[in-house]
Amino acid sequence: HLEAMAAELETMEHAHRATEPAYEALQHRFENLGGYTLDQRVDEALSGLGFVAADLARPPSSLSGGEQTRATLARLVIAAPDLLFLDEPTNHLDLDMREALAEALADFDGAIVLVSHDRHLIGLVCETFWRVADGRVESFQGDLDEYAVWLGARASKPAEPAPEPAAPTAKAKARQKTPPKGRTDPQASGRQKQLTKLDERLQGLATELAALEKQLADPGLYAGRGEDLNQLAGRHATVREAHEALEAEWLDLYGQLEAG
């Protein structure tokens, strides 16, 4: 956008239109958007994030994962938006680059919404904390040290009694029924065997789901590596979808057996 404005200003100058009100208005907007300091801001952002002059000629495809992250962050810093959303921005960055990023974000004039497990970065950049726990997101009145105390106290609490089981759904009620027996035709017998196999697979998936949910409920998981959390959450979603699909197949087959 700024480059297009600069090109338009240059075109108007060559056409001897620099005295026109349109040129003055465009120049004023260009200045307000930081057009005259763009090159300086580009140099400062790139050098601050570890790039050297030779890197500017490299194609983006040749950059490593960490370099691509740094290039994206440099672009954001140069654009100077009012609001940044950052999700684990220190992934793939070495220690020096993490420090450079923290300094760049600390100097950022806009607002930042940051999701990170990097306590050093959080401590340098964040002024307000939001806690995600027990299926809720709420403001946390304290710093990282107080959050660590809260985590420790939470982990030391005795386990709460299990909640009363919810009323069974229509699917659950159907599965609790005794499968039709006494069918003598081969087709019904085959369906009965298939129903038994589906039930065994459903029980296996339900057991895995329960184990995954127990792991996802562990507060310590959210203080560790983000990759572990992403892997668990992805597996949980996959198993849940498989369970729902298999349960629908079970109900369909059960309905066929009941209908004879």
Protein Blocks (a to p, Z undefined) as FASTA:
>chain_A
ZZmmmmmmmmmmmnopmmpmklmmmmmmmmmnommmmmmmmmmmmmmnopafklmmpcfk
lpcfklmmmmmmmmmmmnopabdcdehklgoiafklmmmmmmmmmmpmbdcddddfbfkl
mmmmpmbdcddeehiacddeddfklmmmmmmmmmmpccddddddddddfklmmmmpccde
hiabfklmmmmmmmmmmmmmmmmmmmmmmmmmmmmmpmklmmmcfklmmmmmmmmmmmmm
mmmmmmmmmmmmmmmmmnZZ
